[in-house]
Amino acid sequence: MKNQENINVILATDCGSTTTKSILIEKIDGEYRLSHRGEAPTTVEAPFEDVTRGVINAITELEELSERKILDGEKFINTSSDNKNGIDLYISTSSAGGGLQMMVAGVVKNMTGESAQRAALGAGSIVMDIIASNDGRKYHEKVKRIRELRPDMVLLSGGVDGGTKSHVVELSEILAAANPRPRLGNNYKLPIIYAGNKEARKEVNKTLVDKIDLKMVDNIRPTLEVENLQPSRDKIHDLFMDHVMAQAPGYDKLKKWTHCPIMPTPGAVGEIIKRIAKKEQISVVGVDIGGATTDVFSVFEDKFNRTVSANYGMSYSICNVLADAGVENVSRWLSHELEESDLTNRIANKMIRPTTIPQTLDELIVEQAIAREALRLSFDQHKKFAVSLKGVQQERTISDTFDQTMSGETLVNMQDLDMIVGSGGVLSHAPRREQACKILIDSFLPEGITELSVDSIFMMPQLGVLASVHEKAAIEVFNKDCLVRLGTCIAPLGEGEIGQEILDYAIFVEGEKHIGTLKYGEIKVIKAKYIECKANLNLKGNFSIQNKSIFEGTVYGGEVGIVLDGRGRPFNFNMKTENRKSLIDNWRNTINEYPNLEI
């Protein structure tokens, strides 16, 4: 690979489960910019069974669009002296073949088990199940479960360093008895990572070494007060490349093409989220809503968390969203009446025909209503998982000095949240940016002052892996071409009565002063580009922003503008009232979500 100073043309691909996407990044006038994008069907399954076929097809489209020759057969061309042909760097991510599927094991389910789960999720895997000494299942039930799931690898943890060894050794015996066969390929041993009590390594090795490919890393929980996830995550990445990728058709060839290791798509998205949060010194929540799963990422207080809601998506898993959210919660976002049977039939049709897109405005509104519930449910799961360490003794009073709290507090503090980044078809490809903005606000219910943005064409995975080798290029493209700045949501905390005055505002946009009063139950939008705007806010009654009744500071506009959300936090409108339709219509008309709405 060339020195960073000499890298001017970058090719990046993302091999998804259905589509392989390619992007071309070029250095233009001293800064890196996205120049072209191509895509083609992924070819990991029959009749092709070679992932590189889809990669070549996606690159061929790039060649046609850019008029740049990139491939000579199956070899990449180095950049020419006139810089009109060739590339300097090729990188890739992948979730083809179902991505990385793992099981984790820990002695105590909501302590070391959850720490192991955080490590696996942060590395970009889907966690299929958690096996724990205290999960309530019998020995033979655990063995059966492991055999049935056939994971790509297992992460085994348990016990603090120097603590008891018997429970984690018992877990290793369960794994040995199960002797699981890998999901892809039958001619290699299943990788198992041991990240538990270092005193138990000898016994765990004796139990497992003959049956599986055992790797030892530092303990995930060396003490109750410390969580050490990075060694496990690094090893998961290594094994993903060496074992899982190697079994998928064509990946051995793709590995030789790339200039740096291929990353799991969700892990790459998490990487760019972490880099942006660190560089900008902000708290970020990111979401990727797909057809089968919804991934949520967050960085608060420099702590990164990722969760996968494997049953919430917009096509294959859409009926699970309806079942868990309920018809009433989906219907509350509709301003028109829809029979329950009609709603459930529409959603079932989407599951049966997952590649279809809404053909009418009525269908679009229903799809975006259920997207709100999919995102809300996924974010609720994330908040329950992104918590401080469990099992840590917390001294508060004499009476509970020795109480061991078993439920950590969530790290997701909405009042400290600086930015929400949305991606996935329903957000990135919404017909209007106003719709994506309103979906994010309704789903995440930001509090205080929060910037909103979406991934323009879902290139965050490619930028995540690029950040590992060329951070400057990744961040420049992320800010200039990937991130679509929608604007800022200003949402006061508090509850009131419909029509009650809750906020006086004066917002200065390019020398123009916007003044007014926000009432409880209404939304207002002030048009502003992505520029600094000075805001003076005077809150009334029990309402506040950042625990203050007065706010003076800078906010940013965007493609939608500055959204003043006066619906209160917590959001608790009774959607059964006669006012529901007029409220929803007013919100939509104000934000211009569906112009000329006629249903």
C-alpha positions as CSV (number, residue, x, y, z in Angstrom):
1,M,0.0,0.0,0.0
2,K,1.2,3.5,-0.9
3,N,2.0,6.2,1.6
4,Q,-1.0,8.3,2.6
5,E,0.4,11.4,0.8
6,N,0.4,9.4,-2.5
7,I,-3.1,8.0,-2.3
8,N,-5.3,10.0,-4.6
9,V,-7.8,7.5,-5.9
10,I,-9.6,5.0,-3.5
11,L,-12.0,2.2,-4.4
12,A,-14.2,0.8,-1.7
13,T,-16.9,-1.9,-1.8
14,D,-19.5,-3.3,0.6
15,C,-20.6,-6.8,-0.1
16,G,-24.2,-6.9,1.3
17,S,-26.5,-9.9,1.6
18,T,-28.3,-8.8,-1.6
19,T,-26.4,-5.9,-3.2
20,T,-22.7,-5.2,-3.6
21,K,-22.1,-1.4,-3.5
22,S,-18.9,0.3,-4.9
23,I,-17.7,3.9,-4.5
24,L,-14.9,5.8,-6.0
25,I,-13.2,8.5,-3.9
26,E,-10.8,11.0,-5.5
27,K,-8.6,13.7,-4.3
28,I,-9.9,16.9,-5.9
29,D,-8.4,20.3,-5.2
30,G,-6.5,19.0,-2.2
31,E,-9.5,17.2,-0.5
32,Y,-11.0,13.8,-0.8
33,R,-14.5,13.6,-2.3
34,L,-16.9,10.9,-3.5
35,S,-16.9,11.0,-7.3
36,H,-19.0,8.0,-8.4
37,R,-21.1,5.1,-7.1
38,G,-22.0,1.7,-8.6
39,E,-23.8,-1.4,-7.5
40,A,-24.6,-5.0,-8.6
41,P,-26.3,-8.1,-7.1
42,T,-24.2,-10.0,-4.6
43,T,-23.0,-13.4,-6.0
44,V,-22.2,-15.4,-2.9
45,E,-24.9,-18.0,-3.6
46,A,-25.7,-20.3,-6.5
47,P,-25.4,-20.2,-9.4
48,F,-22.2,-18.1,-9.2
49,E,-20.9,-18.9,-5.7
50,D,-18.1,-16.4,-6.0
51,V,-18.5,-13.0,-4.2
52,T,-15.9,-11.5,-6.6
53,R,-18.3,-11.7,-9.5
54,G,-20.6,-9.2,-7.9
55,V,-17.6,-7.0,-6.9
56,I,-16.3,-7.0,-10.5
57,N,-19.8,-6.1,-11.8
58,A,-20.2,-3.2,-9.3
59,I,-16.7,-2.0,-10.3
60,T,-17.5,-2.3,-14.0
61,E,-20.5,0.1,-13.5
62,L,-18.0,2.5,-11.8
63,E,-15.7,2.3,-14.8
64,E,-18.6,3.2,-17.1
65,L,-19.7,6.1,-15.0
66,S,-16.3,7.5,-14.3
67,E,-14.7,6.7,-17.7
68,R,-11.7,5.4,-15.6
69,K,-10.2,2.0,-16.3
70,I,-9.8,0.2,-13.0
71,L,-9.6,-3.5,-13.9
72,D,-7.5,-5.4,-16.3
73,G,-9.2,-8.8,-16.2
74,E,-9.1,-9.6,-12.4
75,K,-6.2,-7.3,-11.7
76,F,-6.3,-3.8,-10.5
77,I,-4.6,-1.1,-12.5
78,N,-2.2,1.2,-10.7
79,T,-2.8,4.9,-11.2
80,S,-1.4,6.3,-14.4
81,S,0.8,9.3,-14.7
82,D,-2.1,11.4,-16.0
83,N,-4.3,10.1,-13.1
84,K,-7.1,9.1,-15.6
85,N,-6.9,5.3,-15.0
86,G,-6.2,3.0,-12.1
87,I,-6.5,3.2,-8.3
88,D,-4.1,3.6,-5.3
89,L,-6.1,1.8,-2.6
90,Y,-8.8,-0.9,-2.5
91,I,-10.8,-1.7,0.6
92,S,-14.0,-3.7,1.4
93,T,-16.5,-4.6,4.0
94,S,-19.0,-7.5,3.9
95,S,-22.2,-8.8,5.5
96,A,-22.8,-11.3,2.7
97,G,-23.8,-14.8,3.8
98,G,-25.6,-13.5,6.8
99,G,-22.6,-11.6,8.3
100,L,-20.8,-12.8,11.4
101,Q,-23.0,-14.9,13.7
102,M,-21.7,-15.7,17.2
103,M,-22.7,-17.2,20.5
104,V,-21.3,-15.9,23.7
105,A,-20.9,-17.6,27.1
106,G,-20.4,-16.1,30.6
107,V,-20.7,-17.3,34.2
108,V,-23.3,-14.7,35.2
109,K,-25.7,-13.7,32.4
110,N,-26.1,-10.0,33.3
111,M,-22.5,-9.5,34.2
112,T,-19.7,-11.4,32.3
113,G,-22.4,-12.6,29.8
114,E,-23.4,-9.1,28.9
115,S,-19.8,-7.9,28.8
116,A,-19.1,-10.7,26.3
117,Q,-22.1,-9.7,24.3
118,R,-20.9,-6.1,24.2
119,A,-17.5,-7.2,22.9
120,A,-19.1,-9.4,20.1
121,L,-21.6,-6.7,19.1
122,G,-18.9,-4.0,19.0
123,A,-16.9,-6.2,16.6
124,G,-19.8,-6.3,14.2
125,S,-21.4,-9.7,14.9
126,I,-25.0,-10.8,15.4
127,V,-25.2,-12.5,18.9
128,M,-27.4,-15.6,18.4
129,D,-27.7,-16.5,22.1
130,I,-26.0,-16.1,25.5
131,I,-25.1,-19.3,27.4
132,A,-24.7,-18.7,31.1
133,S,-24.3,-20.7,34.3
134,N,-27.4,-19.0,35.7
135,D,-29.6,-18.8,32.6
136,G,-32.1,-21.4,33.9
137,R,-31.4,-24.1,31.3
138,K,-30.3,-27.6,32.1
139,Y,-27.0,-29.0,30.9
140,H,-28.5,-31.0,28.0
141,E,-30.6,-28.0,26.9
142,K,-27.5,-25.8,26.5
143,V,-25.7,-28.6,24.6
144,K,-28.7,-28.9,22.3
145,R,-29.0,-25.2,21.7
146,I,-25.3,-24.8,20.7
147,R,-25.6,-27.7,18.2
148,E,-28.8,-26.2,16.7
149,L,-27.4,-22.7,16.1
150,R,-24.1,-23.6,14.5
151,P,-22.4,-20.2,15.1
152,D,-19.4,-18.9,13.2
153,M,-17.5,-18.7,16.5
154,V,-18.0,-18.6,20.2
155,L,-16.7,-16.1,22.8
156,L,-16.3,-17.7,26.2
157,S,-15.8,-15.5,29.3
158,G,-16.4,-15.7,33.0
159,G,-14.8,-15.0,36.4
160,V,-12.5,-12.2,37.5
161,D,-8.8,-12.9,37.4
162,G,-7.8,-14.9,40.4
163,G,-11.4,-15.7,41.3
164,T,-13.4,-19.0,41.1
165,K,-12.6,-21.3,38.2
166,S,-15.3,-24.1,38.4
167,H,-18.1,-22.3,36.6
168,V,-16.1,-21.2,33.6
169,V,-14.5,-24.6,33.3
170,E,-18.1,-26.1,33.4
171,L,-19.0,-23.8,30.5
172,S,-16.0,-25.1,28.5
173,E,-17.2,-28.7,29.2
174,I,-20.6,-27.8,27.8
175,L,-19.0,-26.5,24.6
176,A,-16.8,-29.6,24.3
177,A,-19.9,-31.8,24.7
178,A,-21.8,-29.9,22.1
179,N,-18.8,-29.9,19.7
180,P,-20.7,-27.5,17.4
181,R,-20.2,-27.6,13.6
182,P,-19.5,-24.3,11.9
183,R,-22.2,-22.7,9.8
184,L,-19.9,-22.3,6.8
185,G,-17.6,-25.1,5.8
186,N,-17.1,-28.6,7.4
187,N,-13.4,-29.1,7.2
188,Y,-12.1,-26.8,9.9
189,K,-12.4,-26.5,13.6
190,L,-14.8,-24.0,15.1
191,P,-13.0,-20.9,16.6
192,I,-13.5,-20.3,20.3
193,I,-12.1,-17.2,22.0
194,Y,-11.4,-17.6,25.7
195,A,-11.5,-14.2,27.5
196,G,-12.2,-15.3,31.1
197,N,-10.3,-15.8,34.4
198,K,-6.7,-16.3,33.5
199,E,-6.2,-18.8,36.3
200,A,-8.6,-21.2,34.4
201,R,-6.7,-21.1,31.1
202,K,-4.9,-24.4,31.7
203,E,-8.1,-26.3,32.5
204,V,-10.1,-24.7,29.7
205,N,-7.3,-25.5,27.2
206,K,-7.2,-29.1,28.4
207,T,-11.0,-29.4,27.8
208,L,-11.3,-27.7,24.4
209,V,-8.0,-27.8,22.5
210,D,-8.5,-31.1,20.8
211,K,-12.0,-30.3,19.5
212,I,-11.9,-26.7,18.4
213,D,-9.5,-23.9,17.4
214,L,-9.0,-22.2,20.8
215,K,-7.6,-18.7,21.1
216,M,-6.7,-17.0,24.4
217,V,-7.0,-13.3,25.0
218,D,-7.1,-11.0,28.1
219,N,-10.0,-11.3,30.5
220,I,-13.1,-9.2,29.5
221,R,-13.8,-8.5,33.2
222,P,-10.4,-8.7,35.0
223,T,-12.2,-7.1,38.0
224,L,-15.8,-6.3,38.7
225,E,-15.0,-2.6,38.2
226,V,-13.2,-2.9,34.9
227,E,-14.4,-4.0,31.4
228,N,-11.7,-4.8,28.9
229,L,-13.3,-5.4,25.5
230,Q,-10.8,-4.4,22.9
231,P,-8.6,-7.6,22.9
232,S,-11.6,-9.7,22.3
233,R,-12.9,-7.5,19.5
234,D,-9.5,-7.5,17.8
235,K,-9.4,-11.3,17.9
236,I,-12.9,-11.6,16.6
237,H,-11.9,-9.5,13.6
238,D,-8.8,-11.7,13.0
239,L,-10.8,-14.9,13.2
240,F,-13.6,-13.5,11.0
241,M,-11.0,-13.0,8.3
242,D,-9.0,-16.2,8.8
243,H,-11.9,-18.6,9.4
244,V,-15.4,-17.3,8.5
245,M,-14.5,-15.3,5.4
246,A,-12.2,-18.1,4.2
247,Q,-15.2,-20.5,4.0
248,A,-17.5,-18.2,1.9
249,P,-17.1,-18.7,-1.8
250,G,-14.7,-16.3,-3.4
251,Y,-13.6,-14.5,-0.3
252,D,-10.1,-16.0,-0.4
253,K,-9.7,-14.3,-3.7
254,L,-11.2,-11.0,-2.4
255,K,-8.9,-11.0,0.6
256,K,-5.9,-11.0,-1.8
257,W,-7.3,-8.1,-3.7
258,T,-7.8,-5.7,-0.7
259,H,-5.0,-3.6,0.7
260,C,-6.3,-4.0,4.3
261,P,-8.4,-6.6,6.1
262,I,-12.1,-6.9,5.2
263,M,-14.3,-5.8,8.0
264,P,-17.9,-6.9,8.9
265,T,-20.3,-4.2,7.6
266,P,-21.8,-3.3,11.1
267,G,-18.3,-3.2,12.7
268,A,-17.2,-0.7,10.0
269,V,-20.2,1.5,10.6
270,G,-19.4,1.5,14.3
271,E,-15.8,2.4,13.5
272,I,-16.8,5.6,11.6
273,I,-19.3,6.5,14.4
274,K,-16.5,6.2,17.0
275,R,-14.0,8.2,14.9
276,I,-16.5,11.1,14.4
277,A,-17.5,11.2,18.1
278,K,-13.8,11.3,19.1
279,K,-12.8,13.9,16.5
280,E,-15.7,16.2,17.2
281,Q,-15.8,15.5,20.9
282,I,-19.6,14.8,20.8
283,S,-22.1,12.2,21.9
284,V,-23.6,10.4,18.9
285,V,-26.4,7.9,18.3
286,G,-26.4,6.1,14.9
287,V,-28.9,3.7,13.5
288,D,-29.0,1.5,10.4
289,I,-32.5,0.1,9.7
290,G,-32.5,-2.8,7.2
291,G,-34.9,-5.4,5.9
292,A,-34.2,-7.9,8.6
293,T,-32.4,-6.2,11.4
294,T,-31.8,-2.7,13.0
295,D,-28.4,-1.8,14.3
296,V,-28.1,1.0,16.9
297,F,-24.7,2.5,17.8
298,S,-24.0,5.1,20.5
299,V,-21.0,6.9,22.0
300,F,-21.5,8.5,25.4
301,E,-18.7,9.6,27.7
302,D,-16.2,8.0,25.2
303,K,-18.0,4.6,25.7
304,F,-19.1,2.8,22.5
305,N,-22.0,0.5,22.4
306,R,-23.8,-1.4,19.6
307,T,-26.9,-3.5,19.6
308,V,-28.6,-5.6,16.9
309,S,-32.4,-5.9,17.0
310,A,-32.4,-9.0,14.9
311,N,-36.2,-9.2,14.8
312,Y,-37.0,-5.6,13.7
313,G,-36.7,-4.6,10.1
314,M,-38.7,-3.2,7.2
315,S,-39.3,-6.3,5.1
316,Y,-38.3,-9.8,6.4
317,S,-39.0,-8.8,10.0
318,I,-41.7,-6.2,9.5
319,C,-44.4,-8.5,11.1
320,N,-42.3,-8.8,14.2
321,V,-42.4,-5.0,14.5
322,L,-46.2,-5.0,14.2
323,A,-46.5,-7.8,16.8
324,D,-44.3,-6.1,19.4
325,A,-45.4,-2.5,18.8
326,G,-49.1,-3.3,18.5
327,V,-51.6,-2.0,15.9
328,E,-52.5,0.9,18.1
329,N,-48.9,2.2,18.3
330,V,-48.5,2.0,14.6
331,S,-51.9,3.6,13.9
332,R,-51.2,6.6,16.1
333,W,-48.9,8.0,13.4
334,L,-51.7,7.8,10.8
335,S,-53.9,10.9,10.4
336,H,-56.5,8.8,8.5
337,E,-58.5,5.8,9.8
338,L,-57.4,2.4,8.6
339,E,-59.1,-0.9,9.5
340,E,-56.9,-3.2,11.6
341,S,-57.2,-6.0,9.0
342,D,-56.2,-3.6,6.2
343,L,-53.1,-2.5,8.1
344,T,-52.0,-6.0,9.0
345,N,-52.5,-7.2,5.4
346,R,-50.4,-4.4,4.0
347,I,-47.6,-5.2,6.4
348,A,-47.8,-8.9,5.7
349,N,-47.6,-8.2,2.0
350,K,-44.4,-6.3,2.6
351,M,-42.9,-9.4,4.4
352,I,-44.0,-11.7,1.5
353,R,-42.6,-9.3,-1.1
354,P,-39.6,-7.8,0.7
355,T,-38.1,-6.0,-2.3
356,T,-41.2,-3.9,-3.2
357,I,-41.4,-0.2,-2.4
358,P,-44.5,2.0,-1.8
359,Q,-46.3,2.8,-5.0
360,T,-48.8,5.3,-3.5
361,L,-48.6,8.1,-0.9
362,D,-51.0,6.1,1.3
363,E,-48.6,3.1,1.3
364,L,-45.6,5.4,2.0
365,I,-47.3,6.8,5.1
366,V,-48.0,3.3,6.4
367,E,-44.4,2.2,5.8
368,Q,-43.0,5.3,7.5
369,A,-45.4,4.8,10.5
370,I,-44.1,1.3,11.1
371,A,-40.5,2.5,10.6
372,R,-41.0,4.8,13.5
373,E,-42.0,1.9,15.7
374,A,-39.1,-0.3,14.5
375,L,-36.7,2.4,15.4
376,R,-38.4,3.1,18.8
377,L,-38.3,-0.5,19.8
378,S,-34.7,-0.9,18.7
379,F,-33.6,2.2,20.6
380,D,-35.5,1.0,23.7
381,Q,-33.5,-2.3,23.5
382,H,-30.3,-0.3,23.0
383,K,-30.8,1.9,26.1
384,K,-31.4,-1.2,28.2
385,F,-28.1,-2.8,27.0
386,A,-25.9,0.3,26.9
387,V,-25.4,0.5,30.7
388,S,-22.8,1.0,33.3
389,L,-21.1,-2.2,34.6
390,K,-23.4,-4.6,36.5
391,G,-22.4,-6.3,39.7
392,V,-20.3,-3.4,41.0
393,Q,-20.7,-2.6,44.6
394,Q,-22.0,0.9,45.1
395,E,-21.8,2.5,48.5
396,R,-24.6,4.9,49.2
397,T,-25.8,4.6,52.8
398,I,-25.0,2.4,55.8
399,S,-28.0,0.3,55.1
400,D,-27.1,-0.7,51.6
401,T,-23.3,-0.6,51.8
402,F,-23.1,-4.3,51.0
403,D,-25.9,-4.3,48.4
404,Q,-24.6,-5.6,45.0
405,T,-26.6,-3.8,42.4
406,M,-27.5,-6.1,39.5
407,S,-28.8,-3.5,37.0
408,G,-26.5,-0.8,35.7
409,E,-27.8,2.6,34.7
410,T,-28.2,3.4,31.0
411,L,-25.3,5.4,29.5
412,V,-27.7,6.9,27.0
413,N,-28.4,10.4,28.3
414,M,-30.7,12.1,25.8
415,Q,-30.0,15.6,27.2
416,D,-26.3,15.1,26.5
417,L,-26.9,13.8,23.0
418,D,-25.3,16.0,20.3
419,M,-26.2,14.2,17.0
420,I,-28.4,11.4,15.6
421,V,-27.2,9.8,12.3
422,G,-29.7,7.7,10.4
423,S,-29.1,5.2,7.6
424,G,-31.0,2.5,5.8
425,G,-33.4,2.6,2.9
426,V,-36.4,4.0,4.7
427,L,-34.3,7.0,5.9
428,S,-31.6,7.5,3.3
429,H,-34.0,7.0,0.3
430,A,-37.1,8.7,1.8
431,P,-38.7,10.8,-1.0
432,R,-38.3,14.0,1.0
433,R,-35.6,14.9,3.6
434,E,-38.4,16.3,5.8
435,Q,-39.8,12.8,6.1
436,A,-36.5,11.4,7.3
437,C,-36.2,14.3,9.8
438,K,-39.7,13.7,11.2
439,I,-39.1,9.9,11.5
440,L,-35.9,10.5,13.5
441,I,-37.6,13.0,15.8
442,D,-40.7,10.8,16.4
443,S,-38.6,7.6,16.9
444,F,-35.8,8.8,19.1
445,L,-37.6,11.8,20.8
446,P,-34.5,13.8,21.3
447,E,-34.4,16.1,24.3
448,G,-32.9,19.6,24.5
449,I,-30.8,20.5,21.4
450,T,-29.8,17.7,19.0
451,E,-28.5,17.8,15.4
452,L,-30.1,15.4,12.9
453,S,-28.5,13.9,9.9
454,V,-28.8,10.9,7.5
455,D,-26.3,8.9,5.4
456,S,-26.9,10.1,1.9
457,I,-26.3,6.7,0.0
458,F,-25.3,4.3,2.8
459,M,-21.5,4.6,2.5
460,M,-20.7,4.6,6.2
461,P,-19.4,1.0,6.0
462,Q,-16.8,1.8,3.4
463,L,-15.8,4.9,5.3
464,G,-15.4,2.9,8.5
465,V,-12.9,0.5,7.0
466,L,-11.2,3.5,5.2
467,A,-10.8,5.2,8.6
468,S,-8.6,2.4,9.8
469,V,-6.0,3.1,7.1
470,H,-6.6,6.7,6.0
471,E,-8.6,8.6,8.6
472,K,-8.3,12.0,6.9
473,A,-9.9,10.8,3.7
474,A,-12.7,9.0,5.6
475,I,-13.7,12.0,7.7
476,E,-13.5,14.4,4.8
477,V,-15.8,12.3,2.6
478,F,-18.1,11.6,5.6
479,N,-18.6,15.3,6.3
480,K,-18.7,16.5,2.6
481,D,-20.6,13.7,0.8
482,C,-21.9,11.1,3.2
483,L,-23.6,13.1,6.0
484,V,-26.7,15.0,4.9
485,R,-27.3,17.6,7.6
486,L,-31.1,17.8,8.2
487,G,-30.9,20.5,10.9
488,T,-31.4,20.8,14.6
489,C,-34.3,19.7,16.9
490,I,-35.0,21.9,19.9
491,A,-37.2,20.0,22.3
492,P,-38.0,21.4,25.7
493,L,-38.5,19.0,28.6
494,G,-41.7,19.2,30.5
495,E,-45.4,18.5,30.3
496,G,-48.4,20.9,29.9
497,E,-51.8,21.5,28.3
498,I,-52.4,21.8,24.6
499,G,-52.0,25.5,23.6
500,Q,-50.0,26.5,26.7
501,E,-47.1,28.8,26.0
502,I,-43.9,27.1,26.8
503,L,-41.1,29.0,25.0
504,D,-40.3,32.4,23.6
505,Y,-37.6,32.3,21.0
506,A,-35.3,34.6,19.0
507,I,-33.2,32.9,16.4
508,F,-30.8,34.8,14.1
509,V,-30.3,33.3,10.6
510,E,-27.9,35.2,8.3
511,G,-28.8,38.5,9.9
512,E,-32.5,37.8,9.8
513,K,-34.2,37.6,13.2
514,H,-37.0,35.0,13.8
515,I,-39.0,35.7,16.9
516,G,-42.1,34.0,18.3
517,T,-43.7,31.8,20.9
518,L,-43.9,28.0,20.9
519,K,-47.0,26.4,22.3
520,Y,-47.4,23.0,23.9
521,G,-48.5,20.5,21.2
522,E,-47.1,22.3,18.2
523,I,-44.1,22.1,15.9
524,K,-42.5,25.1,14.2
525,V,-39.7,25.1,11.5
526,I,-37.3,27.9,10.8
527,K,-35.6,27.6,7.5
528,A,-31.8,27.8,7.7
529,K,-28.9,26.3,5.8
530,Y,-26.2,24.4,7.6
531,I,-24.7,27.5,9.2
532,E,-24.2,28.7,12.7
533,C,-27.4,30.4,14.0
534,K,-27.6,32.3,17.3
535,A,-30.5,31.2,19.5
536,N,-32.0,32.9,22.5
537,L,-34.6,30.7,24.3
538,N,-36.8,31.7,27.2
539,L,-38.6,28.8,28.7
540,K,-41.9,29.1,30.7
541,G,-43.5,27.2,33.5
542,N,-41.9,23.8,34.3
543,F,-40.2,23.5,30.9
544,S,-36.4,23.5,30.6
545,I,-33.5,22.8,28.2
546,Q,-30.3,21.3,29.7
547,N,-32.0,21.9,33.2
548,K,-32.1,25.6,32.5
549,S,-34.9,28.0,31.9
550,I,-32.8,30.2,29.6
551,F,-30.6,29.1,26.7
552,E,-28.2,31.3,24.7
553,G,-26.0,29.6,22.2
554,T,-25.3,28.3,18.7
555,V,-27.5,25.9,16.7
556,Y,-27.2,24.7,13.1
557,G,-29.7,24.6,10.3
558,G,-29.7,22.0,7.5
559,E,-31.8,20.8,4.6
560,V,-34.9,20.9,6.7
561,G,-33.9,23.7,9.1
562,I,-34.3,24.3,12.9
563,V,-37.3,22.3,14.2
564,L,-38.9,23.6,17.4
565,D,-40.7,20.6,18.9
566,G,-43.2,21.7,21.5
567,R,-44.8,18.3,22.1
568,G,-43.1,17.9,25.5
569,R,-40.8,15.3,27.0
570,P,-41.9,12.7,27.9
571,F,-44.0,12.6,24.8
572,N,-47.4,11.5,26.2
573,F,-50.2,12.7,23.9
574,N,-53.4,10.7,24.1
575,M,-53.7,9.7,20.5
576,K,-57.2,8.5,21.0
577,T,-58.5,12.0,21.4
578,E,-60.6,13.7,18.7
579,N,-57.7,16.1,18.2
580,R,-55.3,13.4,17.0
581,K,-56.0,13.9,13.3
582,S,-55.7,17.7,13.5
583,L,-52.5,17.5,15.6
584,I,-50.8,15.1,13.2
585,D,-52.0,17.1,10.2
586,N,-50.6,20.3,11.7
587,W,-47.2,18.6,12.5
588,R,-47.0,17.3,8.9
589,N,-48.0,20.5,7.3
590,T,-45.6,22.6,9.4
591,I,-42.6,20.4,8.6
592,N,-43.8,20.0,5.0
593,E,-43.6,16.2,5.3
594,Y,-46.2,15.4,2.6
595,P,-46.9,18.4,0.4
596,N,-50.4,18.5,-1.1
597,L,-51.5,15.5,1.0
598,E,-54.7,13.9,-0.3
599,I,-55.7,10.4,0.9
